[in-house]
Amino acid sequence: MPDSLIIDLPDDAELHVLVPSRGLAEHLEQLDPRVRAHRVDPTEGAPTGDAARAQVWVPAGGSGIPDGFLDGLPDLQLVQLMSAGAEKFAGRLPQRVVLCNARGAHTPATAEWAVAAALAAQRGIPHFTREQDAGRWSFGTEHSMVGAKVLVVGAGDIGQLIGRMLAGFDVDLTYVARTARDGVRATADLPELLPAADVVVLIVPVTDETVGMVDADFLAAMKDGALLVNAARGVVVDTDALLAELTSGRLRAALDVTEPEPLPEGHPLWSAPGLLLTPHVAGAVPDTNARAAAAVADQLQRVLAGQPLVNVVDAY
């Protein structure tokens, strides 16, 4: 991948951008008179008219690439995501097209969810909430976060922020990433680290190495009563293996993401014991959309100024 990537846009050329909403279109057109934003729904087919001249596509969050959509965009040079996760696009774009994400836009909210879910699960809040609904005063002693041994698997922006948020609980925290570096252990060390961890937080990107990394062996290495927190993607965890551990009562979990997703009616995860489950809402706070829009705007300003792109995920 080149050290720096610049979109070729002549000084007097218009910048046509495909966007998922009218509000984002209006916001981006205020950046510069040369910006022409077109609201499109990719599921309705390839763009027509001026929209077909687009050099930039900003997909809706969670969307993919409909068949034939890119065929109608011969001038496309950049796909700018509004999310950090890029697995639905990486490796699937024409060679002329650069893929960038909105790194940082979801960082505060996702880190907050991971910490909130871990705390709630440790203190038994889901259980006590159900008891409240049933009108039962059910005293019980639960786990604690204070002084816990915590593994954060994924040492990027979100993982680092999770660590800072947990610092006030005097946790014994270890970061784990694909390769070791100062203050970070390698994933190859997980068999050594997992048996001592009280809480394991997953915040890794989806790659060939991370899909299914939390398998039966990974879970078996975790200590009895430990908590698994998944704020990454559902495919990182082997669902059947996790269900077996939850059903036995040996492990507990807090999940914002599942495989499959959305979780279908009747799926055994709905009733699994020891599980706190939320419907992929870690990043869903009021400020997230504004931060994502700001990331898109910043990238377009770079394009207009002839400056190198940031947050490049995949490039020719």
Secondary structure, DSSP 8 states (H G I E B T S, - for coil): --S-------TT--EEEEES-HHHHHHHHTT-TTEEEEE--GGG-S--GGGGG-SEE---TT----TTTGGG-TT--EEE-SSS--TTTTT-S-TT-EEE--TTSSHHHHHHHHHHHHHHHHTTHHHHHHHHHTT----------TT-EEEEE--SHHHHHHHHHHGGGT-EEEEEESS-BTTEEEGGGHHHHGGG-SEEEE-----TTTTT-B-HHHHHHS-TT-EEEE-S-GGGB-HHHHHHHHHHTS-EEEES--SSSS--TT-GGGG-TTEEE--S-TT-SHHHHHHHHHHHHHHHHHHHHT---SSEEE--
